[in-house]
């Protein structure tokens, strides 16, 4: 009954092929939350796979629902002693659309396929594989020790790929049911495939449209060019005031006043590397004086996701009547999300672009969150992962992307610690989504060691009201 025995049990679960078989069943379920025809599959994922799996570990399960949600929620809990630490685990069983026809020959989004040391299939990293790893690691600890030595609550949702509708409201209404001491969950990528990673929150994200409607229709550019304003030119100049030609944001309210020392220190040894299949970083892009890691994990970024004027497929000789752009700001802690759009409006008016209409996107805004890198639980987690692998984990103050972490940190008031089991080149949300098998095996070992340490003396103190 040792830590190493629990880790060995988790690794044996992988080596025997049992974990692969479990994951294959999950991947075979086409849980596309954006597809209305899949509602029955969303229900089946939690009812037929997650619920029995957790009940076999001594969890009490119940189904939860909310009118705003696109799918069901599964709540599970195993309480060994109210005086012990209670962690909240989280995962989502829904996936982005399969894009079946776009996968490489011999691959399918709904069949777990092994090739070149990788497992291919929709959801192997986002997020079925990640919460499957964590639940399997819980089993390894429980079967080794005979108990966990801590309490666990688990929340599985089926609408994350739709923006987690209803999750915020559910957590606000059921705080008593979800009360815990900290969140330990897995999503997103590591900094690199080789290096275990911890991140403590997420950047926020807000999408919005910029539109100029100049007139009802187009007019011949020979007869009217030079007499009529061109919305495409106006919109291009308006966007050009938002950043410098090298991407430095020029709206003061959109960037932090400074990079906190604890964030800079945590990122000092972090190198952004997408691997041999990743893009080459443009070193002269973004905020001057920041490292690539500081740009992605400590600063804000603005991007134009799409633009349109006239008919791009079949251009005609006409001054376009309308121009449109879908834009996005990813932002860190310290930016007031309620002032992002007003600040943009003030900026555009100041620069002479009152004709540009700003429309916030329909997607729910994800707020920026970040647990202090100096928190004692962060150091404890780093020590646990280091003990298991002998590798120093990368410590990211927050994920560069966005996820509903603010619901856990702000609504439920939890410390949030994420240990991802993916890597930047995993093709998440794209055809050929895959998980390196070595990363899955190491993830099982890391989580078994982490859960074992949770049940031992020596965890940081918890402040409870």
C-alpha positions as CSV (number, residue, x, y, z in Angstrom):
1,X,0.0,0.0,0.0
2,X,2.4,2.7,-1.3
3,X,2.3,5.7,-3.6
4,X,4.4,3.8,-6.1
5,X,2.0,0.8,-6.0
6,X,-0.9,3.1,-6.9
7,X,1.1,4.6,-9.8
8,X,2.1,1.1,-11.0
9,X,-1.6,0.0,-10.9
10,X,-2.5,3.0,-13.0
11,X,0.2,2.2,-15.5
12,X,-0.8,-1.4,-15.6
13,X,-4.4,-0.3,-16.4
14,X,-2.9,1.3,-19.5
15,X,-0.4,-1.5,-20.4
16,X,-3.1,-4.1,-20.3
17,X,-5.2,-2.4,-22.9
18,X,-8.1,-1.8,-20.5
19,X,-7.8,2.0,-20.6
20,X,-7.8,1.9,-24.4
21,X,-10.9,-0.2,-24.5
22,X,-12.7,2.2,-22.1
23,X,-11.7,5.2,-24.2
24,X,-12.8,3.5,-27.4
25,X,-16.3,3.1,-26.0
26,X,-16.5,6.8,-25.2
27,X,-15.1,7.9,-28.6
28,X,-17.7,5.7,-30.3
29,X,-20.5,7.8,-29.0
30,X,-21.0,10.8,-31.4
31,X,-21.7,13.4,-28.7
32,X,-21.9,16.4,-30.9
33,X,-23.6,19.0,-28.8
34,X,-24.0,21.4,-31.8
35,X,-26.1,18.7,-33.6
36,X,-29.7,18.6,-32.4
37,X,-30.0,15.0,-33.6
38,X,-27.5,13.9,-31.0
39,X,-29.5,14.8,-27.9
40,X,-30.2,11.1,-27.1
41,X,-26.4,10.4,-27.4
42,X,-25.6,13.2,-24.9
43,X,-28.0,11.6,-22.4
44,X,-26.6,8.1,-23.0
45,X,-23.0,9.3,-22.4
46,X,-23.7,10.2,-18.8
47,X,-26.4,7.5,-18.1
48,X,-24.7,4.5,-19.7
49,X,-21.0,5.3,-19.4
50,X,-20.2,7.9,-16.7
51,X,-22.8,7.1,-14.1
52,X,-22.0,3.3,-13.9
53,X,-18.2,4.1,-14.0
54,X,-18.4,6.4,-11.0
55,X,-20.9,4.3,-9.1
56,X,-18.5,1.4,-9.3
57,X,-16.1,3.6,-7.3
58,X,-18.6,4.2,-4.6
59,X,-19.9,7.5,-5.9
60,X,-23.5,8.5,-5.4
61,X,-24.8,9.9,-8.7
62,X,-27.7,12.1,-9.7
63,X,-28.8,13.7,-13.0
64,X,-29.2,17.5,-13.0
65,X,-30.8,19.8,-15.6
66,X,-31.2,23.4,-16.3
67,X,-33.6,25.1,-18.8
68,X,-30.7,26.9,-20.5
69,X,-28.6,23.8,-20.9
70,X,-28.2,22.0,-24.2
71,X,-27.6,18.7,-22.5
72,X,-27.7,16.9,-19.1
73,X,-25.3,17.3,-16.1
74,X,-24.1,14.4,-14.0
75,X,-23.3,15.1,-10.4
76,X,-21.4,12.5,-8.4
77,X,-19.9,12.5,-5.0
78,X,-18.0,10.2,-2.7
79,X,-17.7,11.6,0.9
80,X,-15.4,9.6,3.2
81,X,-15.2,12.2,6.0
82,X,-16.5,15.8,6.0
83,X,-13.4,16.9,7.8
84,X,-11.2,15.7,4.9
85,X,-10.4,17.9,1.9
86,X,-13.0,17.9,-0.8
87,X,-12.0,18.3,-4.4
88,X,-14.3,19.0,-7.3
89,X,-13.5,17.2,-10.6
90,X,-14.9,18.4,-13.9
91,X,-15.1,17.2,-17.4
92,X,-17.3,17.5,-20.5
93,X,-18.5,14.6,-22.6
94,X,-19.7,16.6,-25.6
95,X,-17.4,17.2,-28.6
96,X,-17.2,19.5,-31.5
97,X,-18.6,18.2,-34.8
98,X,-16.9,15.1,-36.2
99,X,-16.2,16.5,-39.7
100,X,-16.2,12.9,-40.8
101,X,-15.3,13.4,-44.4
102,X,-12.2,15.5,-43.6
103,X,-10.2,12.9,-41.6
104,X,-7.2,11.2,-43.2
105,X,-7.7,7.8,-44.9
106,X,-8.2,5.0,-42.5
107,X,-9.3,7.4,-39.7
108,X,-12.8,8.1,-38.3
109,X,-13.9,10.5,-35.6
110,X,-16.0,7.7,-34.0
111,X,-13.5,4.9,-34.1
112,X,-10.5,4.9,-31.8
113,X,-7.6,4.1,-34.1
114,X,-4.0,3.5,-33.1
115,X,-1.3,4.6,-35.4
116,X,2.3,5.9,-35.0
117,X,2.1,5.9,-31.2
118,X,-1.1,7.9,-31.2
119,X,-4.8,7.3,-30.6
120,X,-7.0,9.1,-33.1
121,X,-10.7,9.9,-32.5
122,X,-13.0,12.8,-31.7
123,X,-12.8,13.6,-28.0
124,X,-9.6,11.7,-27.2
125,X,-8.2,15.0,-25.8
126,X,-11.2,17.3,-25.7
127,X,-12.4,16.1,-23.3
128,X,-13.3,12.4,-23.0
129,X,-9.7,11.2,-22.8
130,X,-8.8,13.7,-20.1
131,X,-11.5,13.0,-17.6
132,X,-11.3,9.3,-18.4
133,X,-7.6,9.5,-17.3
134,X,-8.5,11.2,-14.0
135,X,-11.3,8.8,-13.1
136,X,-9.1,5.8,-13.9
137,X,-6.4,7.3,-11.6
138,X,-9.0,7.6,-8.8
139,X,-9.7,3.9,-9.2
140,X,-6.0,3.0,-9.0
141,X,-5.7,4.9,-5.7
142,X,-8.9,3.5,-4.3
143,X,-8.0,-0.1,-5.1
144,X,-4.5,0.3,-3.7
145,X,-5.3,2.2,-0.5
146,X,-8.8,0.8,0.1
147,X,-10.0,4.4,0.4
148,X,-9.1,7.7,-1.2
149,X,-8.3,9.6,2.0
150,X,-10.2,12.7,0.7
151,X,-13.7,13.5,-0.6
152,X,-14.5,13.9,-4.3
153,X,-17.4,15.6,-6.1
154,X,-17.6,15.3,-9.9
155,X,-19.5,17.3,-12.4
156,X,-19.8,16.2,-16.0
157,X,-21.5,18.5,-18.5
158,X,-22.6,17.9,-22.0
159,X,-22.6,21.4,-23.5
160,X,-19.2,22.9,-23.1
161,X,-18.6,23.0,-26.9
162,X,-21.7,25.3,-27.1
163,X,-20.4,27.7,-24.5
164,X,-21.6,25.7,-21.4
165,X,-25.1,27.2,-21.4
166,X,-26.8,26.7,-18.0
167,X,-23.6,25.8,-16.2
168,X,-23.2,29.1,-14.5
169,X,-26.8,29.2,-13.4
170,X,-26.7,25.6,-12.2
171,X,-23.6,26.3,-10.1
172,X,-25.2,29.5,-8.7
173,X,-28.4,27.6,-7.7
174,X,-26.7,24.4,-6.4
175,X,-23.7,25.9,-4.5
176,X,-24.5,23.6,-1.6
177,X,-24.3,20.5,-3.8
178,X,-21.0,21.6,-5.3
179,X,-19.3,22.9,-2.2
180,X,-15.6,21.9,-2.2
181,X,-12.2,23.1,-1.2
182,X,-10.5,23.2,-4.6
183,X,-11.0,22.2,-8.2
184,X,-8.6,19.7,-9.7
185,X,-9.5,19.0,-13.4
186,X,-7.9,18.5,-16.8
187,X,-8.5,20.2,-20.1
188,X,-6.5,22.0,-22.7
189,X,-2.9,21.3,-23.8
190,X,0.4,21.1,-21.9
191,X,3.0,23.7,-22.8
192,X,4.7,20.9,-24.8
193,X,4.2,17.1,-25.1
194,X,7.3,16.3,-23.1
195,X,6.7,18.6,-20.1
196,X,3.9,18.1,-17.5
197,X,2.0,21.3,-17.1
198,X,-0.2,23.1,-14.5
199,X,-2.4,26.0,-15.3
200,X,-4.3,28.1,-12.8
201,X,-7.1,29.8,-14.7
202,X,-7.9,30.9,-18.2
203,X,-7.8,34.0,-20.4
204,X,-11.2,35.6,-20.9
205,X,-12.6,35.9,-24.4
206,X,-15.1,38.2,-26.1
207,X,-16.2,38.0,-29.7
208,X,-17.8,41.0,-31.4
209,X,-18.7,42.2,-34.9
210,X,-17.7,45.5,-36.6
211,X,-20.0,46.5,-39.4
212,X,-20.4,49.5,-41.7
213,X,-23.7,49.7,-43.6
214,X,-23.3,52.6,-46.0
215,X,-26.2,52.2,-48.4
216,X,-28.7,49.7,-49.8
217,X,-26.8,48.3,-52.7
218,X,-23.5,48.4,-54.7
219,X,-22.9,51.0,-57.4
220,X,-20.7,50.8,-60.5
221,X,-17.1,51.7,-59.5
222,X,-16.5,53.5,-62.8
223,X,-19.5,55.8,-62.4
224,X,-19.4,56.2,-58.6
225,X,-15.9,55.3,-57.4
226,X,-14.3,58.3,-55.7
227,X,-17.8,59.8,-55.0
228,X,-19.1,57.1,-52.6
229,X,-17.4,56.1,-49.4
230,X,-16.0,52.5,-49.5
231,X,-17.0,50.6,-46.3
232,X,-14.2,48.1,-46.9
233,X,-11.6,50.8,-46.8
234,X,-13.2,52.5,-43.9
235,X,-13.4,49.3,-41.9
236,X,-9.8,48.4,-42.7
237,X,-8.6,51.8,-41.4
238,X,-10.8,51.5,-38.3
239,X,-9.3,48.1,-37.5
240,X,-5.9,49.6,-38.1
241,X,-6.3,52.0,-35.2
242,X,-6.9,49.1,-32.8
243,X,-3.4,47.7,-33.1
244,X,-0.1,48.8,-34.5
245,X,1.0,47.2,-37.8
246,X,2.8,44.5,-35.7
247,X,-0.2,43.7,-33.5
248,X,0.4,45.9,-30.4
249,X,-3.0,46.7,-28.9
250,X,-3.6,50.5,-28.8
251,X,-6.7,50.6,-26.6
252,X,-5.3,51.2,-23.1
253,X,-8.3,49.6,-21.4
254,X,-7.6,46.4,-23.3
255,X,-4.2,45.6,-21.8
256,X,-3.0,45.2,-18.2
257,X,-1.1,48.0,-16.5
258,X,1.8,45.6,-15.9
259,X,2.8,42.0,-15.9
260,X,2.7,40.8,-12.2
261,X,6.0,39.7,-10.8
262,X,4.6,36.3,-9.8
263,X,3.4,35.7,-13.4
264,X,6.7,36.8,-14.9
265,X,8.5,34.5,-12.5
266,X,6.3,31.5,-13.3
267,X,6.8,32.0,-17.0
268,X,10.5,32.5,-16.9
269,X,11.4,29.0,-17.9
270,X,8.4,28.4,-20.2
271,X,9.0,28.1,-23.9
272,X,6.1,28.0,-26.3
273,X,6.7,25.2,-28.8
274,X,4.0,23.6,-30.9
275,X,6.4,20.8,-32.0
276,X,7.5,19.9,-35.5
277,X,3.9,20.2,-36.8
278,X,3.2,23.6,-35.2
279,X,3.5,27.0,-36.7
280,X,6.7,29.2,-36.5
281,X,6.3,32.0,-34.0
282,X,6.5,35.5,-35.5
283,X,8.9,37.1,-33.0
284,X,8.1,40.7,-34.0
285,X,4.4,40.4,-33.5
286,X,2.5,41.6,-30.4
287,X,3.5,43.6,-27.3
288,X,7.2,44.6,-27.5
289,X,9.5,43.4,-24.8
290,X,7.5,40.2,-23.9
291,X,8.6,36.7,-24.4
292,X,6.3,34.4,-26.4
293,X,5.1,32.7,-23.1
294,X,4.3,36.2,-21.6
295,X,2.4,37.1,-24.8
296,X,0.2,34.0,-24.6
297,X,-0.3,33.5,-20.9
298,X,0.2,37.0,-19.4
299,X,-1.1,39.5,-21.9
300,X,-4.0,40.2,-24.2
301,X,-4.4,39.5,-27.9
302,X,-6.7,40.9,-30.5
303,X,-7.5,39.1,-33.8
304,X,-9.7,39.5,-36.8
305,X,-11.3,36.1,-37.3
306,X,-13.1,36.9,-40.6
307,X,-13.8,39.8,-42.9
308,X,-16.2,40.3,-45.8
309,X,-17.0,43.1,-48.3
310,X,-18.7,42.7,-51.7
311,X,-18.6,39.1,-53.0
312,X,-15.2,37.5,-52.5
313,X,-16.0,34.5,-54.6
314,X,-17.1,36.5,-57.7
315,X,-15.9,40.1,-57.4
316,X,-17.7,42.7,-59.5
317,X,-16.9,46.3,-60.5
318,X,-19.0,47.9,-57.8
319,X,-18.4,50.0,-54.6
320,X,-19.6,47.6,-51.9
321,X,-22.5,48.8,-49.7
322,X,-21.4,47.0,-46.6
323,X,-18.3,45.7,-44.8
324,X,-18.2,43.3,-41.9
325,X,-15.6,41.8,-39.6
326,X,-15.8,39.2,-36.8
327,X,-13.2,40.2,-34.1
328,X,-12.0,38.7,-30.9
329,X,-10.2,39.9,-27.7
330,X,-8.6,37.4,-25.4
331,X,-7.9,39.1,-22.1
332,X,-6.2,38.4,-18.8
333,X,-7.0,39.2,-15.2
334,X,-7.1,43.0,-14.6
335,X,-9.2,43.9,-17.7
336,X,-12.7,45.0,-16.9
337,X,-14.9,42.9,-19.2
338,X,-17.8,45.3,-18.9
339,X,-15.7,48.1,-20.3
340,X,-14.3,46.2,-23.4
341,X,-17.1,47.2,-25.8
342,X,-17.5,50.8,-24.3
343,X,-13.8,51.4,-24.6
344,X,-13.8,50.3,-28.2
345,X,-16.7,52.6,-28.9
346,X,-14.9,55.6,-27.4
347,X,-11.8,54.7,-29.3
348,X,-13.5,54.5,-32.7
349,X,-15.4,57.7,-32.1
350,X,-12.2,59.5,-31.1
351,X,-10.5,58.3,-34.3
352,X,-13.4,59.4,-36.6
353,X,-15.2,56.2,-37.2
354,X,-18.7,56.8,-35.8
355,X,-20.1,54.8,-38.8
356,X,-18.7,51.6,-37.5
357,X,-21.3,49.6,-35.6
358,X,-20.1,47.4,-32.7
359,X,-22.2,44.3,-31.9
360,X,-21.2,41.9,-29.1
361,X,-21.3,38.3,-30.1
362,X,-24.0,36.0,-29.0
363,X,-21.6,33.6,-27.2
364,X,-21.4,33.8,-23.5
365,X,-18.3,35.8,-22.4
366,X,-15.7,33.8,-20.6
367,X,-14.1,35.9,-17.8
368,X,-10.4,35.9,-17.1
369,X,-9.3,34.0,-14.0
370,X,-6.0,33.2,-12.4
371,X,-5.1,31.6,-9.0
372,X,-2.1,33.3,-7.5
373,X,1.1,31.3,-8.6
374,X,2.4,31.8,-5.0
375,X,-0.6,30.0,-3.5
376,X,0.5,27.1,-1.2
377,X,-1.6,24.6,-3.2
378,X,0.2,25.4,-6.4
379,X,3.6,24.6,-4.8
380,X,2.1,21.4,-3.4
381,X,0.9,20.4,-6.9
382,X,4.2,21.2,-8.5
383,X,6.0,19.0,-5.9
384,X,3.6,16.1,-6.5
385,X,4.0,16.1,-10.2
386,X,7.8,16.5,-9.9
387,X,8.0,13.5,-7.5
388,X,6.2,11.3,-10.0
389,X,8.1,12.0,-13.1
390,X,11.3,13.7,-12.0
391,X,10.5,16.5,-14.4
392,X,9.8,20.1,-13.4
393,X,6.3,21.0,-14.5
394,X,5.6,24.1,-16.5
395,X,3.6,26.5,-14.4
396,X,1.2,28.6,-16.4
397,X,-0.7,31.3,-14.5
398,X,-3.6,30.7,-16.9
399,X,-4.4,28.9,-20.1
400,X,-3.9,30.9,-23.3
401,X,-7.4,29.8,-24.5
402,X,-10.6,30.0,-22.6
403,X,-12.8,27.7,-20.6
404,X,-15.5,28.3,-17.9
405,X,-13.0,28.5,-15.1
406,X,-14.6,31.7,-13.7
407,X,-17.7,29.6,-12.8
408,X,-15.6,27.5,-10.5
409,X,-13.3,30.3,-9.1
410,X,-15.9,33.2,-8.8
411,X,-19.3,31.5,-8.5
412,X,-18.1,28.5,-6.3
413,X,-15.2,30.3,-4.8
414,X,-12.7,27.5,-5.4
415,X,-9.0,27.5,-6.0
416,X,-8.6,26.1,-9.5
417,X,-5.7,23.8,-10.6
418,X,-5.7,22.2,-14.0
419,X,-3.4,19.4,-15.1
420,X,-3.8,18.9,-18.8
421,X,-3.3,15.6,-20.7
422,X,-2.9,17.0,-24.2
423,X,-0.3,18.9,-26.2
424,X,-0.4,21.9,-28.6
425,X,-0.3,19.8,-31.8
426,X,-3.2,17.5,-30.9
427,X,-5.6,18.8,-33.7
428,X,-8.2,19.6,-31.1
429,X,-11.5,20.8,-32.9
430,X,-10.0,19.7,-36.2
431,X,-9.9,16.5,-38.3
432,X,-7.4,13.9,-37.0
433,X,-7.7,14.8,-33.3
434,X,-5.2,12.6,-31.5
435,X,-3.6,11.8,-28.2
436,X,0.0,10.5,-27.9
437,X,-0.1,7.2,-26.1
438,X,2.9,8.0,-24.0
439,X,1.2,11.2,-22.8
440,X,-1.9,9.2,-21.8
441,X,0.2,6.8,-19.8
442,X,2.1,9.5,-18.1
443,X,-1.1,11.3,-17.3
444,X,-2.4,8.2,-15.5
445,X,0.7,8.1,-13.4
446,X,0.7,11.8,-12.6
447,X,-2.9,11.8,-11.5
448,X,-2.5,8.6,-9.4
449,X,0.4,10.2,-7.6
450,X,-1.5,13.5,-7.1
451,X,-4.6,11.8,-5.8
452,X,-2.4,9.6,-3.5
453,X,-0.8,12.7,-2.1
454,X,-4.2,14.2,-1.4
455,X,-4.9,11.4,0.9
456,X,-1.7,11.8,2.9
457,X,-0.8,14.2,5.6
458,X,1.0,17.3,4.5
459,X,-1.5,19.0,2.3
460,X,-1.7,22.8,2.7
461,X,-4.3,24.1,5.2
462,X,-7.7,25.0,4.0
463,X,-9.7,28.0,5.0
464,X,-13.3,27.1,5.6
465,X,-16.1,29.3,6.7
